[in-house]
Amino acid sequence: DVVMTQSPLSLPVTLGQAASISCRSSQSLVHSDGNTYLNWFQQRPGQSPRRLIYKVSNRDSGVPDRFSGSGSGTDFTLKISRVEAEDVGVYYCMQGTHWPPWTFGQGTKVEIK
Amino acid sequence: QVQLVESGGGVVQPGTSLRLSCAASGFTFSSYGMHWIRQAPGKGLEWVAFMWNAESNNHYAESVKGRFTISRDNSKNTLFLQMNSLRAEDTAVYYCARGSSGGSVPFDYWGQGTLVTVSS
């Protein structure tokens, strides 16, 4: 199984400042079809997960452009350019290249300082 | 709009069974694969099971293989998860999520979840 490792696990940020979350996979996530199936999800307190980013860098509909995804191979990053209060929650990366199983990172808790 | 609504959760004793449902609307259910994902209290997300749009070649996490069965009724736009021989470690909120269809990327829509508590 592909192991997804996120860092940091806790991220206190100042409103308006940038934030960055790293996600590393135990093997390359490049699929034989040429795509890289790396997603990012946001889970606000008390809510269901919501997909933010798919295939490394594609924002889902309605996701603010302050969220961006990047990376390749085994190293990926989610960046929030200017953190807002509504961004508080837990963020998960997930791989969908080598399945089953689909595997998630441990989650990174973003909180306001 | 796409909606997924889970139901069927509750408090059950170890060793017993429970059947979860996920009612889908707002899209052509029969054209999409579907997933179950769970989240133990205060923990992260764990993928549980997947099935394609027809009942063949389903997939399960090792932790539930042989105990859980995923199924669907396309005529009623409903996904199911039959959970047998439940254990305390199966306690979690269970979410259904939309899979892929054609070139779409899965996990774009999730339900609100249903809580399963396994306790004596």
Interface residues (C-beta under 8 A of the other chain):
Chain A: Y37 N39 F41 Q43 S48 P49 R50 R51 Y54 K55 D60 V90 Y92 M94 G96 W99 P100 P101 W102 T103 F104 G105 Q106 G107
Chain B: H35 I37 G44 L45 E46 W47 F50 H59 Y60 A61 E62 Y95 V105 P106 F107 D108 W110 G111 Q112 G113
